[in-house]
Structure formats: C-alpha cells, structure tokens
Amino acid sequence: MGDFFVRTEQMTVGYDGKPLIKNIEIQLKKGEILTLIGPNGAGKSTILKSMTRQLKLVGGTVYLNNEMMNHMSGKEVARRLAVVMTERIRPELMSCEDIVATGRYPYTGTLGILGEEDWEKVHRAMEMVHALEFKDRDFTAISDGQRQRILLARAICQEPEIIVLDEPTSFLDIRHKLELLAILKKMVLENGTAVLMSLHELDLAQKISDKVICVHGDKIEKYGIPEEIFTSEYIHHLYGITTGSYNASFGCLEMESPKGTPKIFVIGGNGTGIPVYRKLQRAGIPFVTGVIHKNDMDHEVAKVLATEVIAEEPFEEISEKNLETARKWLDSCEQVICCVDVFGKMNAGNRELSEIARKEGKLITITEYMKQKNS
C-alpha cells in the first residue's frame, strides 16, 4: 500500500447521502497518469469531486500518501493536491495573474503576501501554458480556452504532488490540447507528479494514460492499461455506440457506411484510399474497394466505410480468387477510382484491375467524379 500516493478504500460517492457509485477502489502512484472515461452522466466528475473533498463521501476513505484526507487540514491538502475543474469561476475584479497567484497561498503566511520567489513561480507557470501575454487582463473577460490555461497555471505554481483535472481539454483548440497534455507529461516525468483526470477524447486518453478507469452504470466496470481498455468491441459497449464505429487501431471514430448498391470501385493501398473513402462517405456514395492487404492501413477504414472489401492476407501476392471477385465487382460498378501510383510485386493484381478499368473507359479520379456528380 505504501507505493500508492493516492488510494481509496470502499469509496462510495453520490449526492445528499444517496449512493451513485459504490465500493470504488482507486490506486495511483507518483509519476503515473490515471484517466477516467465513460458516457456523460456516468459519474466521473462526481468521483473526482468526492476525492478532492468538494463533495462529501457517502462512504469509504480516501488516502493521500497513506494519510486519511478527512483528517488533514485544508492547507496540508493544498500543498500536495491541486484541482482543475470545469465549473466556471467568476471572481470579481481579479486579473489572470491574480488568479494564478492564488496557487501560492498554501505557502504564504496569514496575510497571504507573496514573496519574490512566489511571483517568479507564478510567471513561470503562466509562461508554461502560454498565458503570460494576457496576465493583466480581467479573468472574466477572456475566452473559455484561455481560462482553462490560467487555471492550469494556478495548479502548476501550487507545486502539487498530485493534480486532479476534470475534462481539462474541453474548451481548448487542438494546439492547446496537445500543449496541455505535454505539460502534464513533463510534470509526471520530471517531477514525479501523479495525475488523475477525466477525458472525453478517447484518442488522447489512449495515448497519454498509464492506467484507465471505465465508469459505466453504477460501477467501475473496467480498470487497466490502455491496451486492455481500448478495443473496438469494449468501447462500443461502454458508450453504447450504434451509429458509426470506433477504430481501436487509429483511436478514432468513423461515420456509418453509405447505404445502397455500390456504383464506384476504389483501388487503394498504403493509406492512399482513406481520403477517398471518407470523401465518398461524406457524399453518401456507397462503394467497393480492393484488393487490400489486411495489414494495410487502408483496410482499417475500408472495413467500416465500404459496402464490400476484397482483402488479401498480409505479405501475400494478390490471389487469383480475390482478383476474380474484384473483376466481378469492377464489372458491376459504373466507374473506378485508382488511388495507387506505384504497383509492386504484392499488389501487381491491382495494376491489372486498373488497366481493365482504363480500357473500359471507367477509370476516373475522385476530383473528376465529384465534379461529374455535382454537375
């Protein structure tokens, strides 16, 4: 037990004494990132608020470095734990710099006066999140994304041993999402900080987390490493996905495939087909694709967007059987889009398909097809 900086025993959380999720067992070491995922309303925020004493526990215990948190003073907790929540705070007449400076209050005296070293830490934290340029602006007059960065800066200059964040990337653009997670990773690797957070972006959770907790229904349904959690089957179950699909290999969502009889045959491979598949899907045009090797990145997207995928085993030359199937589909389709420029030994059969389509006057580029369709 001594190895875990944060742990819970039989923790039960809820509101007004009514249990929402029971017997939660969480264990987090220093230098680890533990992420909560799950559907909206599952109770992720409730768990985080209960662990940080913003909500009263319905039952059980939270330990911080083997000390019961409910026996620790607010100042003791604040020197070890920082919190970044999604609720909008509306302080009166406080600049961004003032907000970040409150992160140093656990280290000041009764009057809360910051010394020169404290201000250096405030400015260094603001610089880390690229917020120094608006340090003098009113906190209530900046954007949601800028506020999120200010609140992260406040947590950083608090110099916590653990930082708890509730959906920290929600209001951030792509650049600042990546920067925020890079900052957290740096704190973990260089300072041994423990990070406990909730995320909606599954691709980010999959890439940054050491451990993942899945909150589903009234329980912690699964707890493990990303490789165990992020499978297509389990994520479909966890979120109840019925439209479209989740691609575990790419860590991304795909829309559902177009309905109807395919009129387009796509010759893809080596990732060249993916943008064409998605363009056809956006336009609601059903298509067939092949011949693609099963270890080709095109195959991962094709199998959820195409009406039919003619697939070959990895590292095998395209078989006569697959070529025959492809020729039949090619004959039934009105036009053929070839995305491949170079044909090697393994995909030589696709050159043959391309030549057949050219001779029959069916070969066309995706740009030409879309212009033709829209004219």
C-alpha positions in Angstrom: 0.0 0.0 0.0 2.9 2.3 0.6 3.7 2.5 -3.1 0.4 4.3 -3.8 0.3 8.0 -3.3 -3.4 8.2 -3.7 -5.8 5.3 -2.9 -9.4 4.8 -2.0 -10.9 2.0 0.2 -14.6 1.1 -0.4 -15.3 4.7 -1.5 -18.9 5.3 -2.3 -20.0 8.6 -3.9 -23.3 10.3 -4.5 -25.4 13.3 -3.6 -27.4 14.0 -0.4 -26.2 10.8 1.1 -27.7 8.7 -1.8 -25.1 6.4 -3.4 -24.4 6.8 -7.1 -21.3 4.5 -7.4 -20.2 2.1 -4.6 -17.0 0.4 -3.5 -14.6 2.4 -5.7 -11.0 1.2 -5.4 -8.5 3.6 -7.0 -4.7 3.3 -6.7 -2.4 5.8 -8.1 1.4 6.0 -7.8 3.6 9.1 -8.3 4.7 9.5 -11.9 1.6 7.9 -13.2 -1.4 9.2 -15.2 -4.8 7.7 -14.4 -7.7 8.6 -16.6 -11.4 8.2 -16.1 -13.5 7.6 -19.2 -17.2 6.8 -19.7 -20.5 8.2 -21.0 -21.9 11.6 -20.0 -23.6 11.4 -16.6 -21.8 8.2 -15.6 -20.3 9.9 -12.5 -16.7 10.7 -13.5 -16.9 14.3 -12.1 -18.7 13.1 -9.0 -15.8 10.7 -8.3 -13.2 13.4 -8.8 -15.1 16.0 -6.6 -15.6 13.4 -3.9 -11.9 12.5 -3.9 -10.9 16.2 -3.6 -13.4 17.0 -0.8 -15.6 19.1 -2.9 -18.4 16.6 -2.3 -18.9 14.7 1.0 -18.2 11.0 0.7 -21.2 8.7 1.1 -18.9 6.0 2.4 -15.3 4.8 2.4 -12.0 6.5 2.7 -9.5 8.5 0.6 -5.8 8.3 1.5 -3.2 10.8 0.4 0.3 9.4 1.0 -1.2 6.9 3.5 -2.9 9.7 5.5 -6.7 9.9 5.6 -7.6 13.0 3.8 -10.5 13.8 6.1 -8.0 14.1 9.0 -5.8 16.6 7.1 -6.2 20.4 7.1 -7.1 22.3 4.0 -3.6 23.8 3.9 -2.0 20.4 4.2 -4.1 19.0 1.3 -3.5 22.1 -0.9 0.3 21.7 -0.6 0.0 18.2 -2.0 -3.0 18.3 -4.3 -4.1 20.8 -7.0 -7.5 20.7 -8.7 -8.7 22.0 -12.1 -12.4 21.6 -12.6 -14.7 22.6 -15.4 -17.0 24.8 -13.4 -16.7 28.4 -14.4 -15.5 30.6 -11.5 -16.4 34.3 -11.7 -14.1 36.2 -9.3 -14.7 39.9 -9.0 -12.0 42.3 -10.3 -9.2 39.8 -10.5 -6.7 39.7 -13.2 -5.4 36.4 -14.7 -2.2 37.0 -12.8 -4.1 37.3 -9.6 -5.9 34.0 -10.2 -2.7 32.1 -10.8 -1.1 33.7 -7.7 -3.8 32.1 -5.5 -1.9 28.8 -6.2 0.8 30.1 -3.9 -1.5 30.8 -0.9 -0.9 27.4 0.8 2.8 28.5 1.1 2.2 32.1 2.4 1.6 33.4 5.9 -1.7 34.6 7.4 -1.9 37.7 5.3 -1.3 35.8 2.0 1.5 38.0 0.9 3.6 36.6 -1.9 7.4 37.0 -2.0 9.7 37.5 -4.9 10.2 33.7 -5.3 6.4 33.1 -5.3 5.9 35.7 -8.1 8.7 34.0 -10.2 6.8 30.7 -9.9 3.5 32.4 -10.9 5.1 33.9 -14.0 6.9 30.7 -14.8 3.7 28.7 -14.7 1.9 31.2 -16.9 4.8 31.0 -19.4 4.5 27.2 -19.5 0.8 27.5 -20.6 1.5 30.4 -23.0 -0.7 32.8 -20.9 1.9 35.4 -19.8 0.7 37.7 -22.6 -2.7 38.3 -21.0 -1.6 38.2 -17.4 -3.1 41.7 -16.8 -6.5 41.1 -18.4 -9.6 40.6 -16.3 -10.2 36.9 -15.8 -13.9 37.2 -16.6 -13.1 38.9 -20.0 -11.0 36.1 -21.5 -12.2 33.1 -23.6 -13.0 29.7 -22.1 -9.9 28.2 -23.5 -7.7 30.9 -22.0 -9.4 30.5 -18.6 -8.6 26.8 -18.7 -4.9 27.6 -19.3 -5.0 30.1 -16.4 -6.5 27.5 -14.1 -3.8 25.0 -15.1 -1.1 27.6 -14.5 -2.6 28.1 -11.0 -2.4 24.4 -10.4 1.2 24.2 -11.7 2.5 27.0 -9.5 0.9 25.3 -6.5 3.7 22.7 -7.0 1.4 19.7 -6.2 2.4 16.1 -5.8 -0.9 15.2 -7.5 -3.0 17.2 -9.9 -6.7 16.3 -10.4 -8.4 17.6 -13.6 -11.9 17.3 -14.8 -12.1 17.3 -18.6 -9.2 19.7 -18.9 -9.2 19.8 -22.7 -12.9 20.6 -23.2 -12.5 24.2 -24.2 -9.1 24.0 -25.9 -8.2 24.0 -29.6 -6.0 21.3 -31.0 -2.8 23.1 -30.3 -3.6 23.9 -26.7 -5.0 20.4 -26.1 -1.6 18.9 -27.1 0.4 21.5 -25.2 -1.7 20.9 -22.0 -1.1 17.2 -22.2 2.6 17.7 -23.0 2.9 19.9 -19.8 1.2 17.2 -17.7 3.5 14.5 -19.2 6.5 16.7 -18.4 5.4 17.1 -14.8 5.0 13.4 -14.5 8.3 12.5 -16.0 10.5 15.3 -14.4 8.8 15.9 -11.1 7.1 12.5 -10.4 3.7 14.2 -10.2 0.7 12.0 -10.1 -2.2 12.9 -12.5 -5.8 11.9 -12.1 -8.2 13.2 -14.7 -11.3 12.6 -16.8 -11.2 12.9 -20.6 -13.8 12.7 -23.3 -11.2 12.5 -26.1 -10.6 8.8 -26.4 -7.7 9.2 -28.8 -5.9 11.4 -26.2 -6.8 9.1 -23.3 -5.4 6.1 -25.1 -2.1 7.9 -25.9 -1.3 9.6 -22.6 -2.7 7.3 -19.8 -0.7 4.7 -17.8 -4.0 3.3 -16.4 -7.6 3.8 -17.4 -10.8 3.6 -15.3 -14.1 3.0 -17.1 -17.2 4.3 -15.3 -20.4 2.7 -16.6 -23.8 2.4 -15.0 -23.4 2.4 -11.2 -19.9 0.9 -11.0 -16.3 0.9 -12.1 -16.7 -1.6 -14.9 -13.1 -1.9 -16.0 -9.7 -0.8 -14.7 -6.5 -1.5 -16.6 -3.8 -0.4 -19.1 -4.9 1.3 -22.4 -4.1 -1.8 -24.4 -6.7 -3.7 -22.4 -9.3 -1.0 -22.5 -9.2 0.5 -26.0 -10.6 -2.3 -28.1 -13.3 -1.7 -30.7 -15.7 -4.2 -29.0 -15.3 -2.8 -25.5 -15.6 0.9 -26.5 -18.7 0.1 -28.5 -20.2 -1.5 -25.3 -19.0 1.2 -22.9 -20.6 4.1 -24.9 -23.5 2.1 -26.4 -22.3 3.0 -30.0 -25.0 2.0 -32.5 -24.3 4.5 -35.3 -20.8 4.6 -36.8 -17.9 2.9 -35.2 -14.8 3.3 -33.1 -11.5 2.3 -34.6 -9.2 1.0 -31.9 -6.1 0.9 -34.2 -6.4 4.6 -35.1 -8.1 5.6 -31.8 -10.8 7.5 -33.8 -14.4 7.4 -34.7 -15.8 6.7 -38.1 -19.2 7.6 -39.5 -21.5 4.8 -40.7 -21.1 3.5 -44.2 -23.4 4.8 -47.0 -26.4 2.6 -47.9 -27.3 1.4 -51.3 -25.9 -0.5 -54.3 -22.2 0.4 -55.0 -21.6 2.2 -58.2 -17.9 3.0 -57.5 -14.9 0.6 -57.2 -11.9 2.1 -55.4 -8.4 0.6 -55.9 -6.5 1.6 -52.8 -3.5 0.7 -50.7 -0.7 2.2 -48.5 -3.1 4.7 -47.0 -3.9 6.2 -50.4 -7.5 5.1 -50.2 -8.5 6.6 -46.8 -9.2 10.2 -48.0 -11.2 8.8 -51.0 -13.3 6.5 -48.7 -14.1 9.4 -46.4 -14.9 11.7 -49.3 -17.3 9.2 -50.7 -18.9 8.5 -47.3 -19.5 12.3 -46.8 -21.2 12.4 -50.1 -23.3 9.4 -49.2 -21.9 7.3 -52.1 -21.7 3.5 -51.5 -18.5 1.9 -52.8 -16.5 -1.3 -53.0 -12.7 -1.4 -52.5 -9.9 -3.9 -53.1 -7.7 -5.6 -53.3 -6.2 -4.5 -50.0 -3.9 -6.4 -47.7 -5.3 -6.9 -44.2 -2.3 -5.3 -42.6 -2.6 -2.2 -44.8 -3.8 1.0 -43.0 -6.5 1.4 -45.7 -8.1 -1.8 -44.6 -8.9 -0.4 -41.1 -11.1 2.4 -42.5 -12.3 0.4 -45.6 -13.9 -2.3 -43.5 -16.2 0.1 -41.7 -17.0 2.5 -44.6 -17.1 0.3 -47.7 -20.1 -1.9 -48.7 -17.6 -4.6 -49.6 -13.8 -5.0 -49.0 -11.8 -7.5 -51.1 -8.9 -8.3 -48.7 -5.8 -10.3 -49.1 -3.7 -11.9 -46.4 -0.7 -9.9 -45.2 2.6 -10.3 -47.2 0.9 -12.4 -49.9 0.6 -11.7 -53.6 -3.0 -11.0 -54.6 -4.6 -14.3 -55.3 -6.5 -15.3 -58.5 -9.6 -15.8 -56.3 -9.5 -12.3 -55.0 -8.8 -10.9 -58.5 -11.8 -12.7 -59.8 -14.0 -11.3 -57.1 -12.6 -7.8 -57.8 -13.2 -8.2 -61.5 -16.9 -9.1 -60.9 -17.4 -6.0 -58.7 -15.5 -3.9 -61.2 -17.8 -5.0 -64.0 -20.9 -4.2 -61.9 -19.7 -0.7 -61.0 -20.1 2.3 -63.3 -16.7 3.9 -62.5 -13.3 3.1 -60.9 -11.1 5.3 -58.9 -7.5 4.2 -58.6 -5.6 5.8 -55.8 -2.3 3.9 -56.3 0.6 5.3 -58.4 3.1 2.5 -57.8 2.5 -1.2 -58.1 4.9 -3.7 -56.6 5.0 -7.5 -56.6 2.5 -7.9 -53.8 -0.2 -5.7 -55.4 0.5 -6.3 -59.1 -3.0 -7.6 -59.4 -4.3 -4.1 -58.8 -2.3 -2.8 -61.8 -4.3 -5.4 -63.9 -7.6 -4.1 -62.4 -6.6 -0.5 -63.2 -5.7 -1.4 -66.8 -9.1 -3.2 -67.3 -10.9 -0.1 -66.0 -8.9 2.1 -68.3 -9.7 0.0 -71.4 -13.4 0.0 -70.5 -13.4 3.8 -70.0 -14.3 3.5 -66.4 -11.2 5.0 -64.8 -11.6 8.4 -63.2 -10.1 10.5 -60.4 -12.0 11.4 -57.3 -11.9 15.0 -58.2 -13.4 14.3 -61.7 -16.0 12.0 -60.1 -17.2 14.7 -57.6 -17.3 17.3 -60.3 -19.3 15.0 -62.5 -21.7 14.1 -59.7 -22.3 17.8 -58.8 -22.8 19.0 -62.3 
